[in-house]
Structure formats: C-alpha cells, structure tokens
C-alpha cells in the first residue's frame, strides 16, 4: 500500500513562485550591464575591440586597476583615479552634509520661530524645486567666477548646498515632534541652540540618514556643474574624469576600455556602500511617523 499524503502538507503557492521569478529575472537583467563592464576589465583592450564582450574572464584585472587608479590621463599628470576618487568623495560628502545642515536650520527657523512670513518663506523655498541646476547654471557660474571659486572645493560645493527638498522633509519631521517635548525643554531652561542640538538632532537621526543617502548619491553623480567649475585636471571628479578619458582616447590610439570601465566600477562602489550601510535608517526615516 502506498502511504497517503500528509493532510497538512504545505501546498506550493505558484503566485509567490511567479513573483520571485519575476524579481530574480529583473535583478539579473539589471546586473547584465555591470557584468559586461566587469568582464571588459579582465581582458586586453585589443581583445575587447576584436571580439567584444565575451564569457571569458581574462587576467588583466590587476593591470587595469593599477592603470585606472595610479596612471594619470590628460596632459598635467595630476588626474589619476585616486585623485579623482578623493575629489568625488569630498564633493559627495560636502554636498550631503551642507544640504542637511542648511535644510535643518531653515526648517528649524520655519517651525519653531514665530516669524510673520514663515509660510510665505517656506513656499518661496519650495518653489525653487522648479528651478533645477540646469536652469540656473549660467548665473550660478557667473557668481562663482566673480567670487574666485573656480577650480576649488568651495566652488564645487557651496553654490549647490541650498536644498528645498531637505528643508521640506525636515520641516515635516519637526512639525511632528510633540509640543509637550518643546514645553518640557523650555521649562528645563534649554535655549534655542541647546534644544536644537541636544533634542532635535538626536531625534532626527533616521531622517538625517535618509537625506544623506539621497544627497550623497545626487552629489556624487554630478557631472554638469563640475564640468563647468573645474578646468584644472587635478580638480576633476570621477564622473568628470571618465568622460575626459574617453575624449582623450579618440583618434588613432587604441581605446582603453579596461581602464575606463574599471573607473566606472570604482565610481559605483561608494554610493552602493552608502545605500547598503544606511538602508534600514533610510526606510525608517521616510516611513516612520511615530516619534
């Protein structure tokens, strides 16, 4: 006799299997370009030109990494991959930290200071979302040039740190803080600065993490502004430098696909690391409502 099936055997939920299959297929589809880029960093440039992307992993990864990080391109000999990585890191961190600080201070003033035109000021700040960098790039460049900010970290970061997005999110967060907490701090003798630093900043950790991810990735990927504000090769960022390398390699020279793609992979790693590290805080910062 055959043993009867267990009455409590778990049935296969085909809808769930289909959902996971779609997600896995989508993930693999998204990873294919990265795998192609990774493969070209392991083969010689001549092989890449002859055969295109292959399923063969070569032995040129170390050589391409050394050329990408420590060999300069251009004419000055200053824009190695390491220097461009440092410049991009300074731009990303300065961009994110500056926007968070300015956004928190603006939101704090709008929420906790009884300003007569606070609502009008907020909407004026909010309408700047309709004026992205591409719209105001010429006047911004003119002001930076007149102030002598070209080819400097100050010029890369300072004109971009005003953020209506950060101000909006921090304003909404501060408005959700219980009024009883404000009254308790006032009774304990906490002034505006102490209340902001000792109470609001610790409460805003998840929101700060969420804003840091958004602003860091946005600043790291900036191309147009660094292209206009930097003319010295020693100030090039990674995104700017990769484009410059492809321009230099045009002509009779063999294109260095391995080196360029290695720099592209290196440019991907810091934003990915930031997103992975702050992932849980990012979700809490955007969805948490109970403070």
N, C-alpha and C positions, 0 to 999 in steps of 0.2 A: 504494500500500500504506500502511496505517496503521502508525504507529510503535508497537511493542509497549511496554507499560507497563514502567517500570523495575523490575527484580526486587527492588530494595532500597527501593522507595517506602515512606514511613512510613504505616502504617495509622492511621486515626483511632480513638482509644480512646474509645468512646462512654461508657464508665463514668466516665472522667475529665471528659468534657464535661458529663455529668449532674451530677457532684459540683460543678463550678464554677458551673453554672447554679443549683443549689440555694443555694450560698453567695452568689452575686450577688443572687438573689431575696430571700434572707434579709436581706442588707445593705440593699437598697433598702426592704424592709418596715420595718426598724428606723429608717431615715432619714426616712420619711414624716412622723412627728410633728414632727421638727426642721424639715423643710421647711415644714410648715404654720405652725409658730411663726415661722419666718423671714419667711414671706410676710406675716403679720399685722403685722410690724414695719415694713413698707413702705407700708401703706395707712392711711387715716384710721380712727379708731375708729367713725365713723358708717357708713362703707362695710363695715367688718367686721360691724357689727350687722345691716345691711341684707342683705348678700349672703353673709356667712360667708366661709370660706377660698376663695380663688379661684386661678386660674392666672395672674393679672395681677400684675406687680411694680409697686408704686407708687413715689412719690417722697418718702415720709415717713420714710425710714430715718434721715436725719440729725437730723430733729426729734425723733423718738422716742428716739434715742441721747442727745441733749442733755437731754431731759426725764428719762430714766432715770438718767443719771449725775450731773446737776448741779441738778435740781429736787427740793426736799425734799417729802416727803409727811408726813401726820400734822399735829401741832399745834406741835411745838417748832421745826421748821425745821432740825433737825440731821441727820436721817437721809436724806441724799442717797445716790444709788447709789455714789458714790465712797467715802463714809464707811463704808457697809455692806460694800463690797468690801474695804476695809482691815481692818475688824473680822473678816471671814471669813478673810482671809489670816493674820491674827495667830492666830486660833483654829486654823486648819488646821496652820500651822507649829508653833505651841506644842504642840498635841495630838500631832503626829507626833514631834517632837523629844523631848518629855517622855516619851512612851511608849518610845521607842527607848533613851534614856538609862537610865530606870528598869529596863527589861527587860534590858538588857545587864549592868547592875550586879547585879541579882538573879541572873541566870544565871551570872555570873562567881563570885559567892559560893557558889552551889549546887554548881558543878562543881569549883572549884579550892581551896575552903576545906574542910578536913575537919571539917565540922560534924556533931555527933552525930545531929541530927534533920533533916538536909538533905533526905532523901527525903520525910519527913512534911511538911516545909515546902513542898516543891515540889507535893505533891498538894493541900495546902491552898490554895496559889495557883491551881492548876489548876482546882479546884472552883469558883472564883469565876466561871468561864465560865458556870456555871449560874445566875448572878445578874446578868443584864444591867442596864443603867441603868434601864430601866423598872420593874424590881422594887424597886430601892433608891433611887428618885428622891426620895421624901419624906424619909427620914433624911439623904440627902446634901444636900438643900435646907436642912433644919433646921440642919445643922452649918455650911454655908456662910453662912447667915443669922446664926448666933451669932458666927461669926468676922468678920462685917462684910465679906463678899466679894461681896455683891450689886452688880450694875452695875459690875463690874471685870473686867479681863482675867484676873486671878488666879482669880476665881471661875469664869470660863468654862473655864479650862484645868486648874487644879490638881486639882479633885476627879475628873478623868477620866483622869489620866495613868498610873495603875496598870494594867498590862496583863498578863494571864495569857498571852495569845496571843504577845506579843513575848518574854516570859520563856521560854515553851516552845520557840519556834523558835531563840532564841539558845542555850538550853541544849543542844539537839540539835546545833547547829553547834559549840559549844565542845567537846563530847564527842568530836567527830570530829577535832579537832586532834591531831596525833601527840604522844605522850608524849615522844618524843625532843626535840621543839622546846621543851617545858617544861623538860626537864633541861638543854638547852644554854643556855637563858636563865638558869637558876639558876646554872650554872657561871660564866657571864659576869657574875654579880653583879646581875642585874636583879631588883629587888624586885617586889612585887605590883602596885604602881601603874605602874611602868615597863613591866612585862610586858603589862599590860592596854592601856596607851596606845600603846606602840611596836610591839607584836606583834599582839595580838588585834584591836584596832580596824582596822588596815590589812587584816588577813585577812578581816574581816567586812564589807568594803565592799559586796559583792553582796547579802549578807543585809540590811544596813542599807538599801540601795536598795529591796529588796523590801518590807521593813517600812514604809519611808517612804511608798511608794505606797499601801499598804493603809490606814495610819493617817491619812494626809493626806486621802484621799478620805472616809474614815469621819468624821473630824473636820469637814471642810468641809460635809458634808451633815447635820450635827447640827441638829435642829430643837427637840426637846422640851426639852433642857437649856437652850439659850439663851433659849427662851420663858419658862422659869421663873426663870432667874437674872438676866435683864435686864428692867427696867421703863422705863428711860430710853431714848428713841428714838435718842440718839446712840450707844448701845451695840448696836443691832440689827445682826445679821449679814444677809447677802443672803437666805438661806433664810427667816429670820425676817421680814425686811422685805417680801419678796414677799407673804407671807400677810397682813401688816399692811396692805399697799396694797390688796389685794382686799377686805379688811374695810372700809376707809375708803371705797372706791368704791361700796359698796352704797347704794341709795336712789334718789333722783331724778337723780343725776349720770350722765353718760354714762361707762360703764366704759372705762378707758384700757387697752384690750387691747394696743395697741402698746407702751406703756411697760412694762407688766407682763411681756410676752413678751420684750422686749429685756433686762430684768433676768434673766429665766430663761436666755436665751442667754449673757449675761455670766457667770452663775453656773456654766455648764457648762464654760467655757473653761479656767480654771486646773486643775481635775482632769484634763481631757483633755491639757493641755500636760505635766503631771507624768507621766502614764502614758506618753505618747509619748517623753518625754525619758529616762525610766528603764526603758523597755520591755526592752531587752536585759539590763540588770542584774537586772531583776525575774525574768526567766526563769532566768537563771543562779543567782540567789540561792535559788530554790525547787527547782531540779533538780540543781544541782552537788553532787556527792558527794566528788570527789577534791580534797583541799585541799593 
